[in-house]
Each structure stands twice: as structure tokens, then as C-alpha cells.
Amino acid sequence: MLDWDDPFAAPSAKVETNETTAANEPVVANVTGVPVDTATAPAMSLPHANVAPVNADDKRVVNGLTDVNQLAPFKYPWAWEYFLNANKNHWTPLDINMAQDVHDYRHKLTLEERHVYENVMAYLTTSDILAMRNIGLAVMEKMTAPELQIYQARQVYEEALHTWTYQHCIETIGLDQGEIYNRYRVVPEINQKIQLANRRLNSIMKSDIDLNDRDELENFVMAYAFFGGIFEGCWFYNGFSPIFALQRRGLMKGTAEQLQYIMRDEVLHASFGIRVVKQIIKEENVVLDPVKIQAMFEEAEEAERIYSGYVLRDPILGYSKEDHIGQFRFIANRRAKQLGFAEPFPGAEAALPWLDEQNRLVIPVHDLVGDLHSLQTISPNGEKRFLPNGMIKGHFYQLWTGNNGKLIICEGYATGVTLYRHYTPNSSVFVAFNAGNLLPVAKVLKKIFPNCEIVIAGDCDASGTGQKAAEVAAQEVNGTYSIPIFQEHETGSDFNDRWCLDNLGVAA
């Protein structure tokens, strides 16, 4: 049996006699304190809790009165989707080979580049611990819908994982951990960013906040907007770029790969935080002061300017403090627009257009067994790439497994997500990646699931390619096909475009 005092100890093989078992049989006391023989005592009956079922419409992000322990029915299915997607990006720092980084640091990096590497890692190590504590202690407990809390619990784990990753890099390179970890305390330029974050977040890092109080609620929303939009959405996103600049020159590639995994997590964190902020603003009719919002971004920009002035006091090849702060302003405008705020730095342009490439969405191409055959990457500007020599034909990305016996096959990932979320709930959605692969995927699925209904969700191409491919695939497997309809004045070709036009007024 397991040793609860030492769970890592080998299980014992101790066998108890009947006498020993009887002697150790627990004696249970009833509510009066009188011992009860559990072998003969009748089962205790509990009073019935006279409560109504949870109505999803009654849920709220904060200040909700529904049972926070009941996950479904969902009011915020998008939050659950964040959790599911986060679990697809599971990794550890031990998965990545760091041997070349050790050689690069010792033999290839200049003194200036070592200075950049060490101080970036010094800042990041402290920042992710701060992020972990903020979500765990300040944010998650304020949520009154469990689907939000569950993703945030995953976020807490990921922040801890990121902290482990930085520690692993520092230890592997052979740096003095005590010295590196203390830099945020003794280097003023690093410390001032941490202290700014503490000032913004400490006020909500307590359990007795009354979010029914409008002032407290506004402060909470401002703090969460800072955390999601600036701390994670700008400082983290921009903070990896000096290491990526080294990677572009073939240096410290192991560390950079670690940060790419972290960056994918952080993009989800920022996106989730921004969405929650907007949801609270909508549900609680919060009106934020534009002057305070502008001051928040300007304060963050000044802290980033001071930080970059120290970390990049001597520019490294392909990267300078001017590049760093210029990219911050550009990303800050992006996050502000996502939050529904005015741009804090009008006219700012991307100083590092290659940075978004580090954040390419990665879609696995696999079969029904789960074997990986290729990868598709999608950049923020929509550019798509496949691995060289990867196998696409007859393979797919299974977006979700439903239970209504209907199989939906479409071309692109965005279309698949839209079909799952908005058009075909409880159906299995398969992304074929292109029109030419609709038929091979349909044949595979028909062979495996002969009794399931197959629907081909084709694209409406100006050339007619998508429509024809959908029709042929449907006929071959005795299925049906569906094509979105667009008016002459509308721009779009797939069901994602159709949904965006109908619900957002724009085609994504």
C-alpha cells in the first residue's frame, strides 16, 4: 500500500490478519457524539436540498449567484474551448535539447549578447511567478462561472511551467542562479517594471473585494486589463524578442524554442484575459475613464523604455533598444484595439515585423489513430505553410468529436472552428486543409464510419474549385454538401467569412 507520509516510498506488501483488521476497524460517532457500530447502524438520511437547476443564462463572469461548482450548462463555451486548446500545447522544458546553447553561450556570444540573455531571463523568471500569483490569488477566485476558473487553473499551471523553463535554461547554461534571480531586486531598471506590476495588481490580490461596489469593480477591470493587455499581451510578447533576435542568427536556438512554446501559451493568456475584461464591461455596464486608460499605457511604455535602455544599452546585431520600444508601441496599439480602447500610440509601426512569425498557429495533420503526418502553420496575417515532405492526402485535423453521428468535412482550420462553434454543435468536424483533400478524407471516414452522415462544407470560390470538389466528394460517399452564399457586394468564400459578415459585419 501507498505510504501517505512518504508517497515516493516503495509500496509495502503488508498483509493484515482478520484480528488486526477488526482491531483497526474505525468507530464512527454520530452527531450526538455517541459511538456508532458502522456494521449495524442504518444509513444516515440527509435532508433534500430544495434548489432549482442551474440556468446557463443566469451565470455571470463576476457577481454571479449560480452554483460555482456546476460546470455545465455552459454560458461561456469559448472559455472551455480555451482550456481544451491549452491542453493541446502540452510540453516540458526537458523536451528540448539545450546542448548547443551551452556551446553558444560559452564560445559564440559577445559580452553584450550575454548581458542581454542574462537580464532577459532575470526579468522573465520573476514576471511569470508574479503572473502565477495574480491569476491564482487575485483573479480566479473572483470568477463566478467555473468554465472560466478551469482555464485559469490551467493558466496557473502554465505560469509555473514557464518558471521551471527559465530555471532550466539558467541552470543548463551554468549561470549563477542566486545572482540571476536576485537581479530583479538589485537592478533598478528591472525592478521598476516589477514594482509597477505590483502596484497595479496588489490592490486586487485580496479576497475581501466587493465587486458589487462600482469603484472596486472598475479597479478590478482596470487591473485585469493591465494584466491581460499589457503585462502578458505586451511585456511578455515583446520580452521574448531579444532572444528571438539571437535565434535568427543561429544562436541560442534551444532557449528560443522554449520561449516559442511559452509565447503560444502567453498569447492564449492575453487573449483570454482581454475577452474576460470585455465580457465584464458588457455584463456589468462598466464605463472606464479614457484618461486613466491612456495613463496606464503611457506608464507601461515608460517602464519598458527604461528596461530596454538597460538590457540593450549596447545594441546587438539586428536588435536595439529603439527596435524594442518601437515594437512595444505597435503591440500596445493592437492590444488596446482588442480591448475596445483607443490606440495609445497612434501611427506606431511594427519595428520587428518578423516577431509575429514566432507566434504562428500550429495545426497537426494526423489520421484517426492519431499518428502525426505533417504540420500546418498559420501566421497572424493568414499565411499558411506545411512541413516539407509532409503527407496531407487522406489526413486531417479532427477539431472535435461529437455524438450525433454527423461528420462535417471542410477545407480550412478557421472554417472548422466556425462550423463547430456556431453551425454544427455536437458534430465531428474534420479539417481537410484544401479542396483537393476533401474527397480522400471523405473516403477514409466513409470506410471507418459507414453508417454516419457525411456533409461536405465546401468553399464558395470565384473559380468554382471549392464548389466542384465538395459536390464530387459528397457524391462519392453518398453524402451531402453545403456551400455558403454571398451577395455581389460581399467579400468572402467560406463559412467563417459568412459567419463574420452575419455577426460581426466583417469577413475575417
Contacts in CASP RR format, 6 or more apart in sequence:
PFRMAT RR
TARGET T0000
AUTHOR 0000-0000-0000
METHOD contacts of the structure
MODEL  1
MLDWDDPFAAPSAKVETNETTAANEPVVANVTGVPVDTATAPAMSLPHAN
VAPVNADDKRVVNGLTDVNQLAPFKYPWAWEYFLNANKNHWTPLDINMAQ
DVHDYRHKLTLEERHVYENVMAYLTTSDILAMRNIGLAVMEKMTAPELQI
YQARQVYEEALHTWTYQHCIETIGLDQGEIYNRYRVVPEINQKIQLANRR
LNSIMKSDIDLNDRDELENFVMAYAFFGGIFEGCWFYNGFSPIFALQRRG
LMKGTAEQLQYIMRDEVLHASFGIRVVKQIIKEENVVLDPVKIQAMFEEA
EEAERIYSGYVLRDPILGYSKEDHIGQFRFIANRRAKQLGFAEPFPGAEA
ALPWLDEQNRLVIPVHDLVGDLHSLQTISPNGEKRFLPNGMIKGHFYQLW
TGNNGKLIICEGYATGVTLYRHYTPNSSVFVAFNAGNLLPVAKVLKKIFP
NCEIVIAGDCDASGTGQKAAEVAAQEVNGTYSIPIFQEHETGSDFNDRWC
LDNLGVAA
1 11 0 8 1.000
1 12 0 8 1.000
1 14 0 8 1.000
2 11 0 8 1.000
3 9 0 8 1.000
3 11 0 8 1.000
3 12 0 8 1.000
16 24 0 8 1.000
25 38 0 8 1.000
26 38 0 8 1.000
27 35 0 8 1.000
27 36 0 8 1.000
27 37 0 8 1.000
27 38 0 8 1.000
28 35 0 8 1.000
28 36 0 8 1.000
28 38 0 8 1.000
28 41 0 8 1.000
29 35 0 8 1.000
29 36 0 8 1.000
30 36 0 8 1.000
30 41 0 8 1.000
30 44 0 8 1.000
51 67 0 8 1.000
54 66 0 8 1.000
54 67 0 8 1.000
54 70 0 8 1.000
54 73 0 8 1.000
55 66 0 8 1.000
55 73 0 8 1.000
56 73 0 8 1.000
56 74 0 8 1.000
56 75 0 8 1.000
57 75 0 8 1.000
58 64 0 8 1.000
58 65 0 8 1.000
58 66 0 8 1.000
59 66 0 8 1.000
59 75 0 8 1.000
59 76 0 8 1.000
59 144 0 8 1.000
59 145 0 8 1.000
60 144 0 8 1.000
60 145 0 8 1.000
60 283 0 8 1.000
61 76 0 8 1.000
61 143 0 8 1.000
61 144 0 8 1.000
61 145 0 8 1.000
61 148 0 8 1.000
61 276 0 8 1.000
61 279 0 8 1.000
61 280 0 8 1.000
61 283 0 8 1.000
62 142 0 8 1.000
62 143 0 8 1.000
62 144 0 8 1.000
62 211 0 8 1.000
62 217 0 8 1.000
62 220 0 8 1.000
62 280 0 8 1.000
62 283 0 8 1.000
62 284 0 8 1.000
63 144 0 8 1.000
63 211 0 8 1.000
63 212 0 8 1.000
63 284 0 8 1.000
64 144 0 8 1.000
64 145 0 8 1.000
65 144 0 8 1.000
66 144 0 8 1.000
66 145 0 8 1.000
68 143 0 8 1.000
68 144 0 8 1.000
68 145 0 8 1.000
68 146 0 8 1.000
68 149 0 8 1.000
69 146 0 8 1.000
70 146 0 8 1.000
71 146 0 8 1.000
71 147 0 8 1.000
71 150 0 8 1.000
74 80 0 8 1.000
74 147 0 8 1.000
75 145 0 8 1.000
75 147 0 8 1.000
76 145 0 8 1.000
76 147 0 8 1.000
76 148 0 8 1.000
76 279 0 8 1.000
77 147 0 8 1.000
77 421 0 8 1.000
78 275 0 8 1.000
78 421 0 8 1.000
79 145 0 8 1.000
79 147 0 8 1.000
79 148 0 8 1.000
79 150 0 8 1.000
79 151 0 8 1.000
79 272 0 8 1.000
80 147 0 8 1.000
80 150 0 8 1.000
80 151 0 8 1.000
81 421 0 8 1.000
82 151 0 8 1.000
82 268 0 8 1.000
82 271 0 8 1.000
82 272 0 8 1.000
83 147 0 8 1.000
83 150 0 8 1.000
83 151 0 8 1.000
83 154 0 8 1.000
85 268 0 8 1.000
86 151 0 8 1.000
86 154 0 8 1.000
86 155 0 8 1.000
86 158 0 8 1.000
86 265 0 8 1.000
86 268 0 8 1.000
87 154 0 8 1.000
89 261 0 8 1.000
89 264 0 8 1.000
89 265 0 8 1.000
89 268 0 8 1.000
91 261 0 8 1.000
92 161 0 8 1.000
92 164 0 8 1.000
93 161 0 8 1.000
93 164 0 8 1.000
93 165 0 8 1.000
93 168 0 8 1.000
93 169 0 8 1.000
93 258 0 8 1.000
94 168 0 8 1.000
96 254 0 8 1.000
96 257 0 8 1.000
96 258 0 8 1.000
97 254 0 8 1.000
98 168 0 8 1.000
98 169 0 8 1.000
98 172 0 8 1.000
98 173 0 8 1.000
98 254 0 8 1.000
98 255 0 8 1.000
100 253 0 8 1.000
100 254 0 8 1.000
101 169 0 8 1.000
101 172 0 8 1.000
101 173 0 8 1.000
101 252 0 8 1.000
101 253 0 8 1.000
101 254 0 8 1.000
101 255 0 8 1.000
102 172 0 8 1.000
102 173 0 8 1.000
102 174 0 8 1.000
104 251 0 8 1.000
104 252 0 8 1.000
104 253 0 8 1.000
105 114 0 8 1.000
105 117 0 8 1.000
105 173 0 8 1.000
105 252 0 8 1.000
108 251 0 8 1.000
109 117 0 8 1.000
109 246 0 8 1.000
109 251 0 8 1.000
109 252 0 8 1.000
110 316 0 8 1.000
112 314 0 8 1.000
112 315 0 8 1.000
112 316 0 8 1.000
113 246 0 8 1.000
113 251 0 8 1.000
113 316 0 8 1.000
115 311 0 8 1.000
115 313 0 8 1.000
115 314 0 8 1.000
116 242 0 8 1.000
116 246 0 8 1.000
116 311 0 8 1.000
116 312 0 8 1.000
116 316 0 8 1.000
117 242 0 8 1.000
117 243 0 8 1.000
117 246 0 8 1.000
117 252 0 8 1.000
117 255 0 8 1.000
118 175 0 8 1.000
118 180 0 8 1.000
118 183 0 8 1.000
119 183 0 8 1.000
119 187 0 8 1.000
119 190 0 8 1.000
119 310 0 8 1.000
119 311 0 8 1.000
120 239 0 8 1.000
120 240 0 8 1.000
120 242 0 8 1.000
120 243 0 8 1.000
120 311 0 8 1.000
121 166 0 8 1.000
121 169 0 8 1.000
121 170 0 8 1.000
121 175 0 8 1.000
121 180 0 8 1.000
122 180 0 8 1.000
122 181 0 8 1.000
122 183 0 8 1.000
122 184 0 8 1.000
122 187 0 8 1.000
122 190 0 8 1.000
123 183 0 8 1.000
123 184 0 8 1.000
123 190 0 8 1.000
123 193 0 8 1.000
123 194 0 8 1.000
123 239 0 8 1.000
123 307 0 8 1.000
123 311 0 8 1.000
124 162 0 8 1.000
124 166 0 8 1.000
124 236 0 8 1.000
124 239 0 8 1.000
125 163 0 8 1.000
125 166 0 8 1.000
125 167 0 8 1.000
125 170 0 8 1.000
125 180 0 8 1.000
125 181 0 8 1.000
125 184 0 8 1.000
126 181 0 8 1.000
126 184 0 8 1.000
126 190 0 8 1.000
126 194 0 8 1.000
127 193 0 8 1.000
127 194 0 8 1.000
127 197 0 8 1.000
127 231 0 8 1.000
127 235 0 8 1.000
127 236 0 8 1.000
128 159 0 8 1.000
128 160 0 8 1.000
128 162 0 8 1.000
128 163 0 8 1.000
128 166 0 8 1.000
129 159 0 8 1.000
129 163 0 8 1.000
130 194 0 8 1.000
130 197 0 8 1.000
130 198 0 8 1.000
130 201 0 8 1.000
131 159 0 8 1.000
131 227 0 8 1.000
131 231 0 8 1.000
131 232 0 8 1.000
131 269 0 8 1.000
132 156 0 8 1.000
132 159 0 8 1.000
132 160 0 8 1.000
132 163 0 8 1.000
133 205 0 8 1.000
134 201 0 8 1.000
134 205 0 8 1.000
134 227 0 8 1.000
135 152 0 8 1.000
135 155 0 8 1.000
135 156 0 8 1.000
135 159 0 8 1.000
136 152 0 8 1.000
136 156 0 8 1.000
137 205 0 8 1.000
138 201 0 8 1.000
138 204 0 8 1.000
138 205 0 8 1.000
138 206 0 8 1.000
138 223 0 8 1.000
139 152 0 8 1.000
139 204 0 8 1.000
139 224 0 8 1.000
139 227 0 8 1.000
140 149 0 8 1.000
140 152 0 8 1.000
140 153 0 8 1.000
140 156 0 8 1.000
141 207 0 8 1.000
142 204 0 8 1.000
142 209 0 8 1.000
142 211 0 8 1.000
142 220 0 8 1.000
143 149 0 8 1.000
143 152 0 8 1.000
148 276 0 8 1.000
151 272 0 8 1.000
152 272 0 8 1.000
155 269 0 8 1.000
155 272 0 8 1.000
158 265 0 8 1.000
158 269 0 8 1.000
161 265 0 8 1.000
162 262 0 8 1.000
162 265 0 8 1.000
165 258 0 8 1.000
165 261 0 8 1.000
165 262 0 8 1.000
167 177 0 8 1.000
168 258 0 8 1.000
169 255 0 8 1.000
169 258 0 8 1.000
170 177 0 8 1.000
170 180 0 8 1.000
171 177 0 8 1.000
183 190 0 8 1.000
184 190 0 8 1.000
184 191 0 8 1.000
184 194 0 8 1.000
185 191 0 8 1.000
187 310 0 8 1.000
189 306 0 8 1.000
189 307 0 8 1.000
189 309 0 8 1.000
189 310 0 8 1.000
189 311 0 8 1.000
190 307 0 8 1.000
190 310 0 8 1.000
192 303 0 8 1.000
192 306 0 8 1.000
192 307 0 8 1.000
193 235 0 8 1.000
193 303 0 8 1.000
193 304 0 8 1.000
193 306 0 8 1.000
193 307 0 8 1.000
196 299 0 8 1.000
196 300 0 8 1.000
196 303 0 8 1.000
197 226 0 8 1.000
197 231 0 8 1.000
200 222 0 8 1.000
200 223 0 8 1.000
200 226 0 8 1.000
200 227 0 8 1.000
200 231 0 8 1.000
200 296 0 8 1.000
201 223 0 8 1.000
201 226 0 8 1.000
201 227 0 8 1.000
201 231 0 8 1.000
203 219 0 8 1.000
203 223 0 8 1.000
204 219 0 8 1.000
204 220 0 8 1.000
204 223 0 8 1.000
204 224 0 8 1.000
209 216 0 8 1.000
209 220 0 8 1.000
210 216 0 8 1.000
211 217 0 8 1.000
211 220 0 8 1.000
217 280 0 8 1.000
217 284 0 8 1.000
217 286 0 8 1.000
218 286 0 8 1.000
218 288 0 8 1.000
220 280 0 8 1.000
221 277 0 8 1.000
221 280 0 8 1.000
221 281 0 8 1.000
221 286 0 8 1.000
221 288 0 8 1.000
222 288 0 8 1.000
222 292 0 8 1.000
222 293 0 8 1.000
222 296 0 8 1.000
224 273 0 8 1.000
224 276 0 8 1.000
224 277 0 8 1.000
224 280 0 8 1.000
225 274 0 8 1.000
225 277 0 8 1.000
225 288 0 8 1.000
225 293 0 8 1.000
225 296 0 8 1.000
225 339 0 8 1.000
226 296 0 8 1.000
226 300 0 8 1.000
227 273 0 8 1.000
228 269 0 8 1.000
228 270 0 8 1.000
228 273 0 8 1.000
228 274 0 8 1.000
228 277 0 8 1.000
228 335 0 8 1.000
229 270 0 8 1.000
229 273 0 8 1.000
229 274 0 8 1.000
229 335 0 8 1.000
229 338 0 8 1.000
229 339 0 8 1.000
230 296 0 8 1.000
230 297 0 8 1.000
230 300 0 8 1.000
230 332 0 8 1.000
230 335 0 8 1.000
232 266 0 8 1.000
232 269 0 8 1.000
232 270 0 8 1.000
232 273 0 8 1.000
233 266 0 8 1.000
233 267 0 8 1.000
233 269 0 8 1.000
233 270 0 8 1.000
233 331 0 8 1.000
233 335 0 8 1.000
234 300 0 8 1.000
234 304 0 8 1.000
234 328 0 8 1.000
234 331 0 8 1.000
234 332 0 8 1.000
234 335 0 8 1.000
235 300 0 8 1.000
235 304 0 8 1.000
236 263 0 8 1.000
236 266 0 8 1.000
236 270 0 8 1.000
237 263 0 8 1.000
237 266 0 8 1.000
237 267 0 8 1.000
237 270 0 8 1.000
237 331 0 8 1.000
237 355 0 8 1.000
237 359 0 8 1.000
238 304 0 8 1.000
238 324 0 8 1.000
238 327 0 8 1.000
238 328 0 8 1.000
238 331 0 8 1.000
238 355 0 8 1.000
240 259 0 8 1.000
240 262 0 8 1.000
240 263 0 8 1.000
240 358 0 8 1.000
241 319 0 8 1.000
241 324 0 8 1.000
241 327 0 8 1.000
241 352 0 8 1.000
241 355 0 8 1.000
242 311 0 8 1.000
242 312 0 8 1.000
242 316 0 8 1.000
242 319 0 8 1.000
242 324 0 8 1.000
243 252 0 8 1.000
243 255 0 8 1.000
243 256 0 8 1.000
243 259 0 8 1.000
244 256 0 8 1.000
244 259 0 8 1.000
244 354 0 8 1.000
244 355 0 8 1.000
244 358 0 8 1.000
245 316 0 8 1.000
245 317 0 8 1.000
245 318 0 8 1.000
245 319 0 8 1.000
246 252 0 8 1.000
246 256 0 8 1.000
246 316 0 8 1.000
247 253 0 8 1.000
247 255 0 8 1.000
247 256 0 8 1.000
247 257 0 8 1.000
248 318 0 8 1.000
248 354 0 8 1.000
249 317 0 8 1.000
249 318 0 8 1.000
259 358 0 8 1.000
260 358 0 8 1.000
263 358 0 8 1.000
263 359 0 8 1.000
264 359 0 8 1.000
264 362 0 8 1.000
267 359 0 8 1.000
270 335 0 8 1.000
271 338 0 8 1.000
274 335 0 8 1.000
274 338 0 8 1.000
274 339 0 8 1.000
277 339 0 8 1.000
278 339 0 8 1.000
278 340 0 8 1.000
280 286 0 8 1.000
281 288 0 8 1.000
288 341 0 8 1.000
290 341 0 8 1.000
290 342 0 8 1.000
293 336 0 8 1.000
293 341 0 8 1.000
293 342 0 8 1.000
293 344 0 8 1.000
294 342 0 8 1.000
294 344 0 8 1.000
297 332 0 8 1.000
297 336 0 8 1.000
297 344 0 8 1.000
297 345 0 8 1.000
298 344 0 8 1.000
300 332 0 8 1.000
301 325 0 8 1.000
301 328 0 8 1.000
301 329 0 8 1.000
301 332 0 8 1.000
301 344 0 8 1.000
301 345 0 8 1.000
304 324 0 8 1.000
304 325 0 8 1.000
304 328 0 8 1.000
305 321 0 8 1.000
305 325 0 8 1.000
308 321 0 8 1.000
308 324 0 8 1.000
308 325 0 8 1.000
308 328 0 8 1.000
309 321 0 8 1.000
311 321 0 8 1.000
311 324 0 8 1.000
312 319 0 8 1.000
312 320 0 8 1.000
312 321 0 8 1.000
312 324 0 8 1.000
313 321 0 8 1.000
315 321 0 8 1.000
319 352 0 8 1.000
322 351 0 8 1.000
323 351 0 8 1.000
323 352 0 8 1.000
324 351 0 8 1.000
326 348 0 8 1.000
326 349 0 8 1.000
326 351 0 8 1.000
327 350 0 8 1.000
327 351 0 8 1.000
327 352 0 8 1.000
327 355 0 8 1.000
329 344 0 8 1.000
329 345 0 8 1.000
329 348 0 8 1.000
330 345 0 8 1.000
330 348 0 8 1.000
330 349 0 8 1.000
330 350 0 8 1.000
330 351 0 8 1.000
332 344 0 8 1.000
332 345 0 8 1.000
332 348 0 8 1.000
333 343 0 8 1.000
333 344 0 8 1.000
333 345 0 8 1.000
333 346 0 8 1.000
333 347 0 8 1.000
333 348 0 8 1.000
336 342 0 8 1.000
336 343 0 8 1.000
336 344 0 8 1.000
337 343 0 8 1.000
350 356 0 8 1.000
356 379 0 8 1.000
356 380 0 8 1.000
356 381 0 8 1.000
357 379 0 8 1.000
359 379 0 8 1.000
359 380 0 8 1.000
360 377 0 8 1.000
360 378 0 8 1.000
360 379 0 8 1.000
360 380 0 8 1.000
360 385 0 8 1.000
361 377 0 8 1.000
361 378 0 8 1.000
361 379 0 8 1.000
361 413 0 8 1.000
362 375 0 8 1.000
362 376 0 8 1.000
362 377 0 8 1.000
363 375 0 8 1.000
363 376 0 8 1.000
363 377 0 8 1.000
363 378 0 8 1.000
363 397 0 8 1.000
363 413 0 8 1.000
363 431 0 8 1.000
364 372 0 8 1.000
364 375 0 8 1.000
364 397 0 8 1.000
365 372 0 8 1.000
365 373 0 8 1.000
365 374 0 8 1.000
365 375 0 8 1.000
365 376 0 8 1.000
365 386 0 8 1.000
365 390 0 8 1.000
365 391 0 8 1.000
365 392 0 8 1.000
365 395 0 8 1.000
365 396 0 8 1.000
365 397 0 8 1.000
365 433 0 8 1.000
366 372 0 8 1.000
366 373 0 8 1.000
366 395 0 8 1.000
366 396 0 8 1.000
366 397 0 8 1.000
366 398 0 8 1.000
367 373 0 8 1.000
367 394 0 8 1.000
367 395 0 8 1.000
367 396 0 8 1.000
367 444 0 8 1.000
368 398 0 8 1.000
368 444 0 8 1.000
368 448 0 8 1.000
373 390 0 8 1.000
373 391 0 8 1.000
373 392 0 8 1.000
373 395 0 8 1.000
374 386 0 8 1.000
374 387 0 8 1.000
374 390 0 8 1.000
374 391 0 8 1.000
374 392 0 8 1.000
374 395 0 8 1.000
375 386 0 8 1.000
375 387 0 8 1.000
376 384 0 8 1.000
376 385 0 8 1.000
376 386 0 8 1.000
376 397 0 8 1.000
376 413 0 8 1.000
376 433 0 8 1.000
377 384 0 8 1.000
377 385 0 8 1.000
377 386 0 8 1.000
378 384 0 8 1.000
378 413 0 8 1.000
386 392 0 8 1.000
386 433 0 8 1.000
392 433 0 8 1.000
392 434 0 8 1.000
392 437 0 8 1.000
393 437 0 8 1.000
393 440 0 8 1.000
394 432 0 8 1.000
394 437 0 8 1.000
394 440 0 8 1.000
394 441 0 8 1.000
394 443 0 8 1.000
394 444 0 8 1.000
395 437 0 8 1.000
395 441 0 8 1.000
396 409 0 8 1.000
396 430 0 8 1.000
396 431 0 8 1.000
396 432 0 8 1.000
396 433 0 8 1.000
396 437 0 8 1.000
396 441 0 8 1.000
397 413 0 8 1.000
397 430 0 8 1.000
397 431 0 8 1.000
397 433 0 8 1.000
398 428 0 8 1.000
398 429 0 8 1.000
398 430 0 8 1.000
398 431 0 8 1.000
399 413 0 8 1.000
399 416 0 8 1.000
399 417 0 8 1.000
399 420 0 8 1.000
399 429 0 8 1.000
399 430 0 8 1.000
399 431 0 8 1.000
400 420 0 8 1.000
400 427 0 8 1.000
400 428 0 8 1.000
400 429 0 8 1.000
401 428 0 8 1.000
402 426 0 8 1.000
402 427 0 8 1.000
402 428 0 8 1.000
403 426 0 8 1.000
404 426 0 8 1.000
404 427 0 8 1.000
405 427 0 8 1.000
405 428 0 8 1.000
405 449 0 8 1.000
405 452 0 8 1.000
405 453 0 8 1.000
406 424 0 8 1.000
406 427 0 8 1.000
406 428 0 8 1.000
406 452 0 8 1.000
406 453 0 8 1.000
406 454 0 8 1.000
406 455 0 8 1.000
407 427 0 8 1.000
407 428 0 8 1.000
407 430 0 8 1.000
407 445 0 8 1.000
407 449 0 8 1.000
407 452 0 8 1.000
407 453 0 8 1.000
407 454 0 8 1.000
407 455 0 8 1.000
408 416 0 8 1.000
408 419 0 8 1.000
408 424 0 8 1.000
408 427 0 8 1.000
408 428 0 8 1.000
408 429 0 8 1.000
408 430 0 8 1.000
408 455 0 8 1.000
408 457 0 8 1.000
409 430 0 8 1.000
409 432 0 8 1.000
409 438 0 8 1.000
409 441 0 8 1.000
409 442 0 8 1.000
409 445 0 8 1.000
409 454 0 8 1.000
409 455 0 8 1.000
409 456 0 8 1.000
409 457 0 8 1.000
409 473 0 8 1.000
410 416 0 8 1.000
410 419 0 8 1.000
410 429 0 8 1.000
410 430 0 8 1.000
410 431 0 8 1.000
410 432 0 8 1.000
410 456 0 8 1.000
410 457 0 8 1.000
410 458 0 8 1.000
410 494 0 8 1.000
410 495 0 8 1.000
411 431 0 8 1.000
411 432 0 8 1.000
411 433 0 8 1.000
411 434 0 8 1.000
411 435 0 8 1.000
411 437 0 8 1.000
411 438 0 8 1.000
411 458 0 8 1.000
411 459 0 8 1.000
411 466 0 8 1.000
411 494 0 8 1.000
412 431 0 8 1.000
412 432 0 8 1.000
412 433 0 8 1.000
412 434 0 8 1.000
412 494 0 8 1.000
413 431 0 8 1.000
413 433 0 8 1.000
414 494 0 8 1.000
414 496 0 8 1.000
414 508 0 8 1.000
415 431 0 8 1.000
415 457 0 8 1.000
415 459 0 8 1.000
415 494 0 8 1.000
415 495 0 8 1.000
415 496 0 8 1.000
416 429 0 8 1.000
416 431 0 8 1.000
416 457 0 8 1.000
416 495 0 8 1.000
416 496 0 8 1.000
417 496 0 8 1.000
418 495 0 8 1.000
418 496 0 8 1.000
418 499 0 8 1.000
419 427 0 8 1.000
419 429 0 8 1.000
419 457 0 8 1.000
419 495 0 8 1.000
420 427 0 8 1.000
420 429 0 8 1.000
422 499 0 8 1.000
422 503 0 8 1.000
423 495 0 8 1.000
423 499 0 8 1.000
424 455 0 8 1.000
430 441 0 8 1.000
430 445 0 8 1.000
432 438 0 8 1.000
432 440 0 8 1.000
432 441 0 8 1.000
435 458 0 8 1.000
435 459 0 8 1.000
435 461 0 8 1.000
435 465 0 8 1.000
435 466 0 8 1.000
435 469 0 8 1.000
435 470 0 8 1.000
436 469 0 8 1.000
438 456 0 8 1.000
438 458 0 8 1.000
438 469 0 8 1.000
438 470 0 8 1.000
438 473 0 8 1.000
439 469 0 8 1.000
439 472 0 8 1.000
439 473 0 8 1.000
439 476 0 8 1.000
442 454 0 8 1.000
442 456 0 8 1.000
442 473 0 8 1.000
442 474 0 8 1.000
442 476 0 8 1.000
442 477 0 8 1.000
443 476 0 8 1.000
443 477 0 8 1.000
445 452 0 8 1.000
445 454 0 8 1.000
445 477 0 8 1.000
446 454 0 8 1.000
446 477 0 8 1.000
446 478 0 8 1.000
453 479 0 8 1.000
453 480 0 8 1.000
454 474 0 8 1.000
454 477 0 8 1.000
454 478 0 8 1.000
454 479 0 8 1.000
454 480 0 8 1.000
455 474 0 8 1.000
455 479 0 8 1.000
455 480 0 8 1.000
455 481 0 8 1.000
455 482 0 8 1.000
456 470 0 8 1.000
456 471 0 8 1.000
456 473 0 8 1.000
456 474 0 8 1.000
456 479 0 8 1.000
456 480 0 8 1.000
456 481 0 8 1.000
456 482 0 8 1.000
457 470 0 8 1.000
457 481 0 8 1.000
457 482 0 8 1.000
457 495 0 8 1.000
458 466 0 8 1.000
458 467 0 8 1.000
458 469 0 8 1.000
458 470 0 8 1.000
458 481 0 8 1.000
458 482 0 8 1.000
458 483 0 8 1.000
458 484 0 8 1.000
458 494 0 8 1.000
458 495 0 8 1.000
459 465 0 8 1.000
459 466 0 8 1.000
459 467 0 8 1.000
459 470 0 8 1.000
459 483 0 8 1.000
459 484 0 8 1.000
459 493 0 8 1.000
459 494 0 8 1.000
460 466 0 8 1.000
460 467 0 8 1.000
460 483 0 8 1.000
460 484 0 8 1.000
460 485 0 8 1.000
460 486 0 8 1.000
460 492 0 8 1.000
460 493 0 8 1.000
460 494 0 8 1.000
461 467 0 8 1.000
461 493 0 8 1.000
462 493 0 8 1.000
466 483 0 8 1.000
467 483 0 8 1.000
470 481 0 8 1.000
470 482 0 8 1.000
470 483 0 8 1.000
471 481 0 8 1.000
473 481 0 8 1.000
474 480 0 8 1.000
474 481 0 8 1.000
484 493 0 8 1.000
484 494 0 8 1.000
484 495 0 8 1.000
484 497 0 8 1.000
484 498 0 8 1.000
485 498 0 8 1.000
486 492 0 8 1.000
486 493 0 8 1.000
486 497 0 8 1.000
486 498 0 8 1.000
486 501 0 8 1.000
490 501 0 8 1.000
490 507 0 8 1.000
491 497 0 8 1.000
491 507 0 8 1.000
492 498 0 8 1.000
492 501 0 8 1.000
492 507 0 8 1.000
496 508 0 8 1.000
497 507 0 8 1.000
497 508 0 8 1.000
500 506 0 8 1.000
500 507 0 8 1.000
500 508 0 8 1.000
501 507 0 8 1.000
END
